[in-house]
Amino acid sequence: MKIRPGRTEHVIIFGTKGYLYQLAILTLVCGQCGNPAAHTLRKRITKFTLFFVPLFPISTKYLTQCTFCGAEQKVTKEQAEQLQTQSTNGPSGQAYGQPQQHDRF
């Protein structure tokens, strides 16, 4: 590689980083297997990174996952908030929200 005097090369490192928050555990009837089973309510946020520093969210998705068959179903933000409210008013009243990080490049 031939480099000309006075010319510099620059490298920019960018990508995405995913964060997965478990918002609640609910007992629902699964739309896939039909069993009344525990479902996890999750929030998945994907952030743009520059030099491995997460800067801003580029995607936010909500989903439920059946713990019996593993089927996932997307839900809207409003549905997720309603399900989360129902879970905190339930018998356990336990709140969730610890992130699990997933790197993608």
Buried (B, 14 or more C-beta within 10 A) or exposed (E): EEEEEEEEEEEEEEBBBBBBBBBBBBEBEBEEEEEEBEBBBBBBBBBBBEEEEBEEEEEEBBBBBBEBEEBEBEBEEEBBBEBBEEBEEEEEEEEBEEEEEEEEE
